[in-house]
Amino acid sequence: MSEKIQIAVVGATGLVGRELLSVLAAEGIRPEQVTALASERSVGAEVEFGEETLEVEQATAESFRGMGLALFATPPEVARALAPRAQQAGAWVVDPSAAFRADAAVPLVEPALNLAALEAPFSGRIVALASPVAGAWSTVLFALASAFGCRLARVSALLSVSQAGARGISELEGQVRALLGGKEAEQGPFPHRVGFNLIPQVGSFELGADRTSEERTWNTEIDRLLGDRAPAHGGTAIQAPTFFGHVLSAAVQLSRPAGAEEVRTALRSRPGVKVLDEPAERIYPMPMLVTGDPAVHVGRIRVTPGAPDWVELVAAFDNVHRAAFGAVAAGLRLARRG
Ligand SMILES: NC(=O)c1ccc[n+]([C@@H]2O[C@H](COP(=O)([O-])OP(=O)(O)OC[C@H]3O[C@@H](n4cnc5c(N)ncnc54)[C@H](OP(=O)(O)O)[C@@H]3O)[C@@H](O)[C@H]2O)c1
């Protein structure tokens, strides 16, 4: 990346924003300037960028003058308001929120799959990052679809509370402390108490809908990312009482029968996928193993008894790190376009 570029990290005090700064520093990216932006509440707060400490400024429509790249990590309504202003100022924008994912004019990126698409011409300067589950699940499905073809895919996704940002972390922490101390647990952003519970609702139900907003976005995004390789797809999102790392438990109907070893080989051949599959040795994907790894870990691979064209598997990935790593990878590609 050009040493001359100025980068704005918008939402720098949040989970993804802090991780963005950490990935930029770890990748050795030394831009002319990095500006940490957040809401009015955080003005004067400090965040780390490698060895440096940055003072947080308020994100406004005027914040983007001179910026070459704006990496967003804010709620979607903030991205909807400010990303067009960054674009107008001439910056490339990478947004990991739900603000632009369904907009056909905005490229949808899962860095393990389609980073090269950012080199083709497109209108505007805003790029949306696929949601954590849709991006990771599409990465696995792409490997299976390329090797065998996929007809049908079903997934149960167990999402850690970090999917709800810093408030999700503090809610689970507060509830666990309260409940272990024999006190009433306060309830925040989740639809029910999450401490010592599992909730089969992530996102909202529109009136009369049988799928949540989280589950519906998987279909839109998988179709966008995989095109005619996308299988028919269904799934359930479950809120888990863990802090970081999401888990997928899935079954896929392939277009032809395949053995478990063939499936492992197909998965191993894809960038962004790691196979951890020696269950007798207690080696399989788990949230505690994915911290700071942008790869999707896949294991527990087996053929469904009596259904030789069905494969079952488990996957785990670091939702926060993947978002930050992906945004930086996309941002670097865009910055090289100038
Ligand atoms: N967490 C994940 O696993 C994950 C993964 C992929 C994508 N995402 C998406 O990434 C975005 C950020 O997620 P997160 O988990 O980092 O959330 P978070 O921890 O709640 O952080 C939100 C950030 O947005 C800032 N913000 C809020 N209102 C603002 C405003 N009016 N102007 C400027 N900044 C504002 C906050 O600043 P203050 O501290 O000043 O309030 C904070 O820095 C969300 O859209 C989320 O859906 C999250």
The ligand as a Tripos MOL2 file, in Angstrom:
@<TRIPOS>MOLECULE
LIG
   48    52     1     0     0
SMALL
NO_CHARGES

@<TRIPOS>ATOM
      1 N1        -18.7640   -8.2300   16.0980 N.am      1 LIG1
      2 C1        -18.6840   -9.0260   15.0460 C.2       1 LIG1
      3 O1        -18.4370  -10.2330   15.1320 O.2       1 LIG1
      4 C2        -18.8780   -8.4480   13.6710 C.ar      1 LIG1
      5 C3        -18.4200   -9.1720   12.5590 C.ar      1 LIG1
      6 C4        -18.6580   -8.6560   11.2890 C.ar      1 LIG1
      7 C5        -19.2970   -7.4530   11.1180 C.ar      1 LIG1
      8 N2        -19.7110   -6.7650   12.2300 N.ar      1 LIG1
      9 C6        -20.3720   -5.4750   12.0180 C.3       1 LIG1
     10 O2        -19.3960   -4.4680   12.2900 O.3       1 LIG1
     11 C7        -20.0230   -3.3310   12.8960 C.3       1 LIG1
     12 C8        -19.3260   -3.0360   14.2310 C.3       1 LIG1
     13 O3        -19.4820   -4.1660   15.0690 O.3       1 LIG1
     14 P1        -18.7930   -4.2310   16.5160 P.3       1 LIG1
     15 O4        -19.0130   -5.6240   16.9690 O.co2     1 LIG1
     16 O5        -17.4170   -3.6830   16.4680 O.co2     1 LIG1
     17 O6        -19.7420   -3.2420   17.3560 O.3       1 LIG1
     18 P2        -19.4000   -2.4110   18.6930 P.3       1 LIG1
     19 O7        -18.4080   -3.1090   19.5230 O.co2     1 LIG1
     20 O8        -20.7210   -2.1000   19.2710 O.co2     1 LIG1
     21 O9        -18.7520   -1.0620   18.1300 O.3       1 LIG1
     22 C9        -19.5320   -0.0970   17.4410 C.3       1 LIG1
     23 C10       -18.6490    1.0670   17.0720 C.3       1 LIG1
     24 O10       -19.4450    1.9860   16.3190 O.3       1 LIG1
     25 C11       -19.2650    3.2730   16.8950 C.3       1 LIG1
     26 N3        -20.4450    4.1300   16.7110 N.ar      1 LIG1
     27 C12       -21.6960    3.9480   17.2180 C.ar      1 LIG1
     28 N4        -22.4800    5.0010   16.8740 N.ar      1 LIG1
     29 C13       -21.6930    5.8510   16.1770 C.ar      1 LIG1
     30 C14       -21.9100    7.1200   15.5640 C.ar      1 LIG1
     31 N5        -23.1040    7.7280   15.6110 N.pl3     1 LIG1
     32 N6        -20.8760    7.7130   14.9210 N.ar      1 LIG1
     33 C15       -19.6590    7.1120   14.8700 C.ar      1 LIG1
     34 N7        -19.3860    5.9180   15.4350 N.ar      1 LIG1
     35 C16       -20.3980    5.2870   16.0710 C.ar      1 LIG1
     36 C17       -19.0350    3.0040   18.3720 C.3       1 LIG1
     37 O11       -18.4510    4.1390   18.9530 O.3       1 LIG1
     38 P3        -18.7080    4.5140   20.4970 P.3       1 LIG1
     39 O12       -17.8000    3.6340   21.2880 O.co2     1 LIG1
     40 O13       -18.3380    5.9380   20.5480 O.co2     1 LIG1
     41 O14       -20.1680    4.2410   20.7640 O.co2     1 LIG1
     42 C18       -18.0800    1.8150   18.2780 C.3       1 LIG1
     43 O15       -16.7860    2.2590   17.9990 O.3       1 LIG1
     44 C19       -21.5060   -3.6890   13.0520 C.3       1 LIG1
     45 O16       -22.2200   -3.1880   11.9450 O.3       1 LIG1
     46 C20       -21.5150   -5.2120   12.9960 C.3       1 LIG1
     47 O17       -22.7220   -5.7460   12.4990 O.3       1 LIG1
     48 C21       -19.5000   -7.2250   13.4990 C.ar      1 LIG1
@<TRIPOS>BOND
     1     1     2 1
     2     2     3 2
     3     2     4 1
     4     4     5 ar
     5     4    48 ar
     6     5     6 ar
     7     6     7 ar
     8     7     8 ar
     9     8     9 1
    10     8    48 ar
    11     9    10 1
    12     9    46 1
    13    10    11 1
    14    11    12 1
    15    11    44 1
    16    12    13 1
    17    13    14 1
    18    14    15 2
    19    14    16 1
    20    14    17 1
    21    17    18 1
    22    18    19 2
    23    18    20 1
    24    18    21 1
    25    21    22 1
    26    22    23 1
    27    23    24 1
    28    23    42 1
    29    24    25 1
    30    25    26 1
    31    25    36 1
    32    26    27 ar
    33    26    35 ar
    34    27    28 ar
    35    28    29 ar
    36    29    30 ar
    37    29    35 ar
    38    30    31 1
    39    30    32 ar
    40    32    33 ar
    41    33    34 ar
    42    34    35 ar
    43    36    37 1
    44    36    42 1
    45    37    38 1
    46    38    39 2
    47    38    40 1
    48    38    41 1
    49    42    43 1
    50    44    45 1
    51    44    46 1
    52    46    47 1
@<TRIPOS>SUBSTRUCTURE
     1 LIG1         1 GROUP 0 **** ****
